[in-house]
Amino acid sequence: MSSVQQIVMRALDFLLGWILYLPGTLALLVIAILSAMLVVSARRLCTDQELLARCAADKRRLKELFREARQRGDRPAQARMRATQRQIALKQLKAEGRPLLVVLLPFVLLATWSFQRLEFRPLQTGEPIGITARFTLSALGDVVHLVPEEKLQALNGWIQEVAPARENSESSRASGAAVRWSVRADAPPRQLLLQIRHRERSWSKSIRVGERFYERPVADYDGPLQRVEIVMHENKLFGFVPGIFSLPAWLVGYVLLVVPVIYLGKRLFRVY
């Protein structure tokens, strides 16, 4: 993360960090409400609401007249009404540009913060933490050890042997090589530095345990060790809404919340 991104994240943590004290679903709801407030406020302040209200009323009236003309079989009247509807839609479309420009930067900042803070549930003290270190096939059979850390317990031992990695139980074909540890931190909230040693080389991966924030769960490296993965639980809406089409679960949940919240906000405050 660049220095500019770090500064932005610190500022956003100061403004939005209180959201991280909330349960996952409630945190997503708060983000959806903040997004809706941005959209509704921008539309009210940056558009001619009187004009848009007239456009909405005209479209409703045109629908009624169009049904009547269709019942009469009056095709010329239907064609005129379609042309009028297109003109109204064009006026409404022209009004969309300014609100979009106003909310663009706040939305980018909110999305940046959410991607870094809401995708996963932070690691908790006292719970098992899974660590997978993926090596090249040349490391098969080598001994690797996780350097003991104060108040960090290795539930399956500090020293492991690099073994064939199987991506799932249904596949009998090995995919690369890996070492897996299960550890537990019983210390108060803190940041820990995991150190993995293989032959003469050493690699580090930082994790946070018992804090509101978390480090990214995956880190890539050069050399025999290619990747370290920390097992973390995704933040899912209601605890079960999954990610789809490569979208993370929190983003799918956010979209499912923000669309109806924006609709309700516009209806509640009579914003067109």
C-alpha positions in Angstrom: 0.0 0.0 0.0 1.4 3.4 -1.0 2.0 6.3 1.4 -1.0 8.2 -0.1 -3.3 5.1 0.3 -2.1 4.8 3.9 -2.9 8.4 4.6 -6.3 8.1 3.1 -7.0 4.9 5.1 -6.0 6.5 8.3 -8.3 9.4 7.7 -11.2 7.1 6.8 -10.5 4.9 9.8 -10.9 8.1 12.0 -14.2 8.9 10.3 -15.6 5.3 9.8 -13.7 3.1 12.3 -16.6 3.0 14.7 -18.5 0.9 12.2 -16.0 -2.0 12.8 -17.4 -2.4 16.3 -20.7 -3.5 14.8 -21.6 -7.1 13.8 -20.9 -7.8 10.1 -24.4 -7.5 8.8 -25.1 -4.4 10.7 -21.9 -2.8 9.5 -23.0 -3.5 5.9 -26.3 -2.0 6.6 -24.7 1.2 7.9 -22.5 1.4 4.8 -25.6 1.0 2.6 -27.4 3.8 4.6 -24.4 6.1 4.2 -24.3 5.4 0.5 -28.0 6.0 0.1 -27.7 9.3 2.0 -24.9 10.4 -0.5 -27.1 9.5 -3.5 -30.3 11.0 -2.2 -28.6 14.2 -1.0 -26.7 14.7 -4.2 -29.9 14.3 -6.3 -31.8 16.7 -4.1 -29.1 19.4 -4.2 -27.8 19.0 -7.8 -31.0 18.4 -9.8 -34.1 20.5 -10.7 -36.5 18.5 -8.5 -39.5 20.4 -9.8 -38.7 19.5 -13.4 -38.0 15.8 -12.4 -41.3 15.7 -10.5 -43.2 17.0 -13.6 -41.4 14.4 -15.7 -42.4 11.6 -13.3 -46.0 12.8 -13.3 -46.1 13.1 -17.1 -44.7 9.5 -17.5 -47.5 8.2 -15.2 -50.1 10.0 -17.2 -48.7 8.8 -20.5 -48.9 5.2 -19.3 -52.6 5.7 -18.6 -53.2 7.3 -22.0 -51.1 4.6 -23.8 -53.2 1.8 -22.3 -56.4 3.6 -23.4 -55.0 4.1 -26.9 -53.9 0.4 -27.1 -57.4 -0.6 -26.1 -58.9 1.6 -28.9 -56.3 0.2 -31.4 -55.1 3.8 -32.1 -51.6 3.2 -33.4 -50.7 6.8 -34.4 -51.5 7.9 -30.8 -49.4 5.1 -29.4 -46.5 6.2 -31.6 -46.8 9.9 -30.5 -46.8 8.8 -26.9 -43.7 6.7 -27.4 -41.9 9.7 -28.9 -43.0 11.8 -25.9 -41.8 9.2 -23.5 -38.4 9.2 -25.2 -38.2 13.0 -24.9 -39.0 12.8 -21.2 -36.5 10.0 -20.6 -33.8 12.2 -22.3 -34.6 15.1 -20.0 -34.3 12.7 -17.0 -31.0 11.3 -18.3 -29.5 14.7 -18.7 -30.2 15.3 -15.0 -28.1 12.3 -13.9 -24.7 13.7 -14.8 -24.1 16.2 -12.1 -25.2 14.0 -9.1 -22.9 11.2 -10.4 -20.0 13.6 -10.5 -20.7 14.8 -7.0 -20.9 11.3 -5.4 -18.1 9.7 -7.5 -15.2 10.7 -5.2 -17.1 9.8 -1.9 -18.1 6.5 -3.4 -14.5 5.7 -4.4 -13.3 6.5 -0.9 -16.0 4.5 0.7 -15.4 1.5 -1.6 -11.6 1.7 -0.9 -12.1 1.7 2.8 -14.8 -1.1 2.7 -12.6 -3.4 0.5 -9.8 -3.1 3.1 -11.9 -3.3 6.3 -15.1 -5.3 5.6 -14.2 -8.2 3.4 -13.2 -10.5 6.3 -14.0 -10.9 10.0 -10.9 -10.0 12.0 -9.0 -12.7 13.8 -10.0 -13.2 17.4 -7.8 -14.1 20.4 -8.4 -17.7 21.6 -9.6 -19.0 18.2 -7.6 -21.4 16.0 -5.9 -19.6 13.1 -5.0 -21.6 10.0 -1.8 -20.8 8.1 -0.9 -22.3 4.7 2.6 -21.8 3.2 2.8 -22.8 -0.5 6.1 -23.9 -1.9 7.5 -24.9 -5.2 7.7 -28.7 -5.9 11.5 -28.5 -5.4 10.9 -28.1 -1.7 8.9 -31.4 -1.3 10.2 -33.3 1.7 12.1 -30.4 3.2 11.6 -29.3 6.8 10.1 -25.9 7.5 9.5 -24.3 10.8 7.4 -21.4 12.1 9.5 -19.3 14.5 7.9 -19.5 18.0 6.2 -16.2 19.0 5.5 -15.1 22.5 2.0 -16.0 23.6 1.3 -17.8 20.3 0.6 -21.5 20.5 1.3 -23.9 17.7 -1.6 -26.5 17.9 0.1 -28.9 15.5 3.7 -28.1 16.2 6.2 -25.5 15.0 8.1 -27.8 12.6 6.4 -29.3 9.6 7.5 -31.2 6.5 6.6 -29.9 3.0 4.0 -32.2 1.5 2.1 -32.4 -1.7 -0.8 -29.9 -1.7 -4.2 -31.2 -2.6 -6.7 -28.5 -3.4 -9.8 -30.6 -2.5 -10.5 -34.0 -1.1 -12.1 -35.2 -4.4 -9.0 -34.7 -6.4 -6.2 -37.3 -6.2 -3.8 -35.1 -8.1 -1.3 -33.0 -6.1 -1.1 -29.3 -6.9 2.2 -27.8 -5.8 3.6 -28.3 -2.2 2.4 -26.8 1.1 2.8 -26.7 4.8 -0.1 -26.1 7.1 -0.1 -24.8 10.7 -2.8 -24.2 13.2 -2.0 -21.6 15.8 -3.8 -19.7 18.5 -3.0 -16.4 20.1 -4.0 -16.1 23.7 -2.5 -12.6 24.2 -4.4 -9.3 24.4 -5.1 -7.6 21.0 -1.8 -7.2 19.2 0.0 -7.3 15.9 2.1 -10.4 15.4 4.9 -11.1 12.9 4.9 -14.7 11.7 8.4 -15.9 10.5 8.7 -18.9 8.3 12.2 -20.5 7.8 13.2 -22.9 5.1 16.9 -23.9 4.8 18.9 -20.6 4.9 16.0 -18.3 4.0 13.3 -16.6 6.1 10.0 -14.9 5.2 7.7 -12.8 7.3 3.9 -12.3 7.3 2.2 -9.8 9.6 -1.2 -10.6 11.2 -3.5 -8.8 13.7 -5.3 -10.7 16.4 -8.1 -9.3 18.5 -8.2 -5.9 16.8 -10.8 -4.2 14.7 -8.5 -4.1 11.7 -6.9 -7.1 9.9 -4.0 -7.6 7.5 -4.6 -8.9 4.0 -4.8 -12.7 4.4 -2.7 -13.5 1.3 1.0 -12.5 0.7 3.1 -13.6 -2.3 6.9 -14.1 -2.3 9.8 -14.9 -4.6 11.8 -18.1 -4.1 10.8 -21.6 -2.8 8.0 -20.0 -0.7 5.5 -18.6 -3.2 2.5 -17.7 -1.0 1.3 -17.5 2.6 -2.5 -17.7 3.2 -4.2 -17.0 6.5 -7.6 -18.6 6.8 -10.1 -15.9 7.5 -13.9 -16.0 7.5 -15.7 -13.8 4.9 -18.0 -11.1 6.1 -21.4 -12.3 4.7 -24.8 -10.7 4.8 -26.9 -12.5 7.5 -24.0 -14.9 7.8 -24.7 -16.9 4.7 -25.1 -14.8 1.5 -22.1 -15.9 -0.6 -20.0 -14.1 -3.2 -20.9 -14.6 -6.8 -19.1 -14.1 -10.2 -15.8 -13.5 -8.4 -17.4 -10.7 -6.3 -16.6 -10.9 -2.6 -19.5 -11.8 -0.3 -19.5 -8.4 1.5 -19.9 -6.6 -1.8 -22.8 -8.9 -2.9 -24.5 -8.2 0.5 -23.8 -4.5 0.2 -25.5 -4.3 -3.3 -28.5 -6.3 -2.0 -28.9 -3.7 0.8 -28.1 -0.5 -0.9 -30.5 -0.7 -3.8 -33.7 -1.0 -1.7 -32.3 1.5 0.8 -31.8 4.1 -1.9 -35.3 3.5 -3.2 -36.8 3.9 0.3 -34.7 7.0 0.9 -35.9 8.6 -2.3 -39.5 7.8 -1.5 -39.2 8.9 2.2 -37.7 12.3 1.3 -39.6 12.7 -2.0 -36.5 12.9 -4.1 -36.9 12.3 -7.9 
